[in-house]
Amino acid sequence: MAITAERDRLSASTKFFYLFGDIGISLCLSTVAFFILFFYADVARIDPALVGTVLLLGKIWDAISDPLFGWISDRTRSRFGRRKFYLYLCAIPFGISFALLFMIPAQLSGPLLTGWIAFTFFLYFTFVTIISVSYYSMTPELTRDYDERTSLTTVRMIGGTIGYMAGAALPPVVAGLFITERIGWQMMGLIFAAFAVFCLYLTAFGVKRRKELEGAPSKLPPLKSILTCFRNRPFNYLLIQGGITGMSFMLVMSYMPFMLTYQLNMKDQIPLVMALLLITIGVFLFFWKWLTDRWAKGPTYALGLFIAFGATASTFFLPQGGGILIYVIIFIAGFGFSAQWVLPWSILPDVIEYDELLTGERREGMYYGVRGFIGKLSDALGLFVAGWVLDLFGYVPDVAQSARALLGIRLFFGPVPALLVLLSLPLLIWFPITRQTHREVINRLTRQT
């Protein structure tokens, strides 16, 4: 079947089964992000500094392995295709690696305990990379239609929102159902792992392969494969802007508990504020899909970021003490951030056709791998900046903060991230790929086949 620029609509069943994969992946990612340090420090009673060090090393490997596995998957030959093969093969090992994070043999101590923690972290991050890169790379192999990719990504993000909220809220509830805390967390890990595996297999078996849209295995060597990505101008725009937004979003999320606790005196309302943010993001996913159908993806994404970070920047002017106004601001911010959950993942498949013109190959895995590497690097940079700023402004835990410390919290929760994102918005407003230019690229590829 030849590549075509005509509308290539996906069935409702394809979109339905595709969203389950993101439920399983996001459930595990969110659980680890919110609770792994708490589990090791408060339940397993392991030195948090040791855990933090091993976790950092694991995250470094997690970032490096993204483009490496992207290259491997692009070169894969199998009767299941280049992506679903790894869902079939690695879904169960992924679930096992997640469950092992919460299973620490009681008899281990010293170097053996450190070794066990390092082993389980590296095992988990390896399978996270394999599963997530394979799953995300399926999007451009299911449709090449500019608007249908947004629709597919929107539906997928419903699954991501469900999984993320479940991982942020349910682990302590599930763990509390069992006799002891330690057993409870072990059972939570097993239950969540089994559910994640089930979701991944629903996607693997339910989403039908489209062989005509899959490229032949890549022949580029690994280093050249990575470097060639940076010849793609739209991809460079997306990477630069995405890195800035990722770091800025991490600053906002890192400082939200500090802002609510010390500036607004609303520590007990942190779960409620987080729930409002995530629910609002989920509710407005289809609004941004609707707007993108009538506008280009780049300017639509820029509008969402402008609304989101404009709202968070306004918190700088909130007086010390609680108030309902923060809920209004979080609602507006969630409305804007909802675009961030849809648009970058909808734009990324479009840049792959540009690469196909450059190289003659389809390299979805490498592009999602490099994007994952930059995303994780920007997250780490955001956390690094957040920690150093707290120290430089004189933050002291569990006490009333000085005016200087509060100023640092207010600045880096609101105005500083907003300014960084504002400076990057021209990359989206004048993004090179529009509906028309993408159609022209598809037509050029059609003439080459």
N, C-alpha and C positions, 0 to 999 in steps of 0.2 A: 504494500500500500504506500503510495507516495505521500510526502509531506504536503499538507494543504493549509491554506490561509482561511478556509471556510470555518464557520463556527463548529467547534468540536465539543459538544456537550456530553458530560458524563452522566451516567444513570444515578438515580437517588441511592440505589443500593451500594454503588461504588463509594460514594461519599460517606454513607452511613458506616460501612465496614472500615473505611480508612480512618475515621475519627477514633476508633477504639485503640489503635496503636498509641496515639498520643495520651490517652487516658492512662495506659499502663506505664509509659515512660515518665510522664509528668508526676504521677503518683509517687514513684520511687525517687525522682529528683527532688521533689518538694519535701518529702520525708527526711531525706538526708540533709538537705539545706537547713531545715528548721530544727531538727531534733538529734542529729548524730552527735554533736558536741555535748548536748545535754545528757544523752544516754551514757556516753563514756565518762563524763565527769560526775554526774549525780547518781546514776544507777550502777554502773560498773566500777565506779570510784577509781578511775585512772587519771593520772596527771594530765590536766588540760593542755599544758605546754607540749607534752609528748604527742598528744593527739593532734594538736594544731600543726606541729612540725610534719608529722607523717601525712596529714591531710593536705598540706601545702605541696609536698612532693608528689602526692597522688594527683593533685589538680594540675601540676606541671606536666606530668605524663599524660593526663587526660587531654590537655590542650595539644601537645605534640602529636599524639596518636590520631587526632582527627584527620589532618591531611594525609598522614601515612596510610590509614585505613581507607580513606577516600580513593587514593591511588590504587590500592589493592582491589577494592570493589569495582573500579572502572576496568580493571584487567581480568575480571572474573568471567569464566565461561561455565555455564551450567544449564541444565534443561529447565530450571526454575527462573532463569534470568539472573541479572547481576545483583539485584537487591533482595528479592524475596528468598533467595537461597540462604542468606544470612539470618533472616527472620526464622525460617524453619530450623536452621542449624543451631542458633545461639539464643533463642528465646528462653529455653530451660536453663542453660548456664547463666544467663543474665539474672533470672529469678534466684538461682542458688547463690550467686555472688552477692545479691542484695540481702538475702536472709542471713548469710554468714556475717555481715556487718554487726548483727545484733546477737551473735552467738560467740561468746568469749569463754573458752574453757577455764573453769575456776582455778584449776591447778597451775596455770601458767603465771609466771612472774619474770621480772628482769628482762634480759635479752630475748627470751622466748616469747614473752608477751608482746614486746616491741615488734618482733618478727611476724607474729600472728596478725597484729593490727596492720602492718605494712602489706602483708600478703593479701589480706581481705580487701584493703583499700585499692591496691593496684589491680586485683582481679575484678572488682566492681567497676572501676573506671575504664578498664579495657573493654568489658562487655557493654557498658553504657555507650562507648564510642561506636562499637560495631553495630549495635542495635539502632542507635539514633541516626547515624549517618546513612545506614541502609534505608531506614524508614523515611527520613526527610527527602532522600534522593529519589523516592518514588514519585514525588509530585510532578516534575517535568517529564517523567516517563509515562504518565497517565493521560496528559493532555498538553498540547502546544498552544491552546487558545488563550489569548491575553486575559480575557475576562473570566473564563472558566477556571483558570488557576486561582483567581481571587476567591471564587465561590468554593472551590475545593479547600483552600487554605482556611477560609472562614469556618467551614464545617469542622475541619480538623481542630481548629482552635477552641471550638466548643468542648471537644474532648480534652484538650490541654487545660482549659479552665477548670473543668470538673476534676481532673486528676490533681491539679495543683491545689485546689481548695481542699480536697480530701486529704492530701498529704500534709497540709498545713493545720488541719483541724482534728483529724481522726486518730492519729497514732496514740496519744495519751488516753483517749477514750477506750480504744481496743485493748491497750496494755492494762488498763484498770479493771478489765473483766476477769482477770486470772488471780490465782492465789497469792503469788508474790510478784513484786515489781519486775524482778529480773526475768522470771518466766513469762510475765505478761509482754515484755518487749520482745522476747524471743518468738512468742506466738504471733505477735503483731508482724514481725518480719516475715514469718512463714506465710501468714494469711495474705499480706500485701504482695509477696513474691508470687504466690499461686495466682492471684487475681491479675497481676501484671502479665504473667505468661499467658493466661487465658485470653486477655485482650489482644496481645500480639499475635496469637494464633488466629483469632477472629479476623484480624486484618490480613494475615498471610493467606488464609484460605478463602476469605470473602472477596478480596479485591482481585479482579481478573487482570492478568498480565496483558499488556499490549505490545506484542513483539515488534510490530511495525514502527513503534516509537522508540524502541531501544537501539542504542548504537552498538557497533561492534566493539569488542574489547580494545581499550586504549593501548597504543604501542609506545607511548612516550616514557622515557625513564623517569624516576621519581623527582629528581631535582628539576629537570627541565619541565616536567608536568606542573610543578608548583610555580616556577618562574613565569611560565607562559600565561598563567592566570592574570598576572599583573600587566599584561599587554592589553587587557580588556578594559577600556576606559570606563564604561558603565559600572563594571564590577569594582574598580578602584573608587569611584564615587560612593558606591554602596558600602564598601569596607570602611572608608574614612568616616563617613557620616554615622554608620552603625557603631563604630568603635567609640566615637564621641558620645552618642546617645546611650550606649551600654554603660560606659563609665559614669555618666551623669545619672542614669536611672539607679545604678548601684549606690551612688552617694545619697540619693533621695531615700531609698529603701533602708540603707544603713542608719541614716540619721532620724528616720521616723520615730523609732522608740525613744530616742533621746529628746526629740522635739516634744513628743507627747508627755513624756515623764517630767522633764525639767522646765520647759518653757510654758507648757499649757496645764501642768498638774493633772494629767489625765491618764496616769499609768494603768489604772484598772480598766480603761476603755480601749487599750491597744488592740485586743482581739476584735472588738466591734468595728474599729476604724479599718483594720485590715480586711475584715469580711466585707465591709461596704465597698472598699476599693476593688476587690476581686469580683464581687457580684456585679458592680457597675461595668467593669471591663467585659464580663461575659454578656451582659444585657445588650451592649451597644456594638457587638461584633458585626451584626448584620447591617447596622446603619452605615458603617464604613465600607462594607461590601456594596451597598446600594449607591453610596456616593462615588465609589471608584468606578462603577459601571457607567457613570455620567461624566466622569472627569478622568484625568490621567493619574496613575498611581503615585508618582513622585510628589506632585503638589498636594494630593489628598493626604499623604503621609506627613508632609510638612505642616499642614493645617492641624492635624491631630497632635503633633508634638508641640506646636505653638500653644494650643489650648492647655495641654497637660502641664507643661513646664511654666506657662504663665500663671496657672492656678497655684502651683507649688511655690513660685516666687513670691506670690502675694502673702504667704504665711510669715514672711519677714516682718510684716507690720502688725501681726497679731500681738496684743498685749499679754503679759505674763498672767497665767490663770486660764481656767477652762472656758468653754463656750461652744454653743451650737454651730458657730460659723465654720469651725474646722470640718464639720460634716458636709457642709455645702461645698467647701473647697475640695475635699476628697472626692466628692461626687463628680465635680467638674473635671478634676484631674483624671479620674477613672474613665470618664467619657473620652478624653483625649488619648490616654494610654491604651485604650482599646484598639486604636489604629496601629499602635506599635506591635500588637499581637498578630495582626493580619498582614499589613502592607509589606514589611521587609521580606517575609517568607513568600509573599506573592510576587515580589519584584525579582527575587533571586533566580527563579527558573527562567525568567526572560533574558537574563544576561548570558545564559548558557548557549542560546542560539547564536549570539555574537561570537562566542568562543568557537562554535562549530564552523563559522565562516573563516576564522583564523587558522584553525588546526585541522579541520576536516573530521574531528572526532567529537563524540558525545562524552563529556567528562563530568557528569552530575556529582559523582562521589567526591572528586577533588574539590569542586566548588563549594559543596556543603562542608567538606572538611576544613578548607581554608577559612570559610566563614565562621565555623565553630571555633577554630583556633583564635581568631581575632576577637570573637565574642567572649571567650574565656579569659583572654589576656586583658580585655577592657574591664571585665568584672574584677579581676585580681588587682588591677591598677586602681579602680574605684575603692576597693577595700583598703588598699595600701594608703591612699590619700586620706580616707576617712579616719584611719587609725592615727596617722601622724598629725592631722589637724586637731584631733581631740587632745593629743599630748601638747602640741604647741600653744593651744589656747587655755591650757591649765585645767582640763577636765579631771575631776576627782570622783570616783564611783560612790554611789549611795549617799551623797550629801547634797545639800542645796548648793547649786553652782554659782560661781562668781559671775559678775556682769560680763567679763571677758570670755568666759567659757560659753555662756549663753549666746554671745555674739557669734562665736565660731559655729555653734550648732545652727543658729538661724541662717547664717550666711551660706553654709554648705548644704543645708537642706533645701534652700530656696533659690536665692539670686545667682549663686555661682554655677550650679548645674544648668539653670535656665539660660544664662549668658553663653555658656559653651554650646548648648544646643542651638540657640538663636544664630550664632555665628556659622553654624554648619548647615542651616536650612537652605541656603542657595543651591547646595549640591542636589537637593531634592526638588526644589522649585523648578530648576532648569535641568532636570534629569534627562539624559539623552534618549531613553527608551520611552516612547509613547505608544498608544494603540496603533497609530499609523506607521511609525518606524518599525515596530515589531512585525507588522504585517508585511512590510517590504523585505525584512530579513527572511521571513518564512518563504516568501515568493522567490528570493534569490536561492535559498536552499533547495526549493522545489526544482528550479531550473538546473541545479547541479546533479540531481538524482536521475 
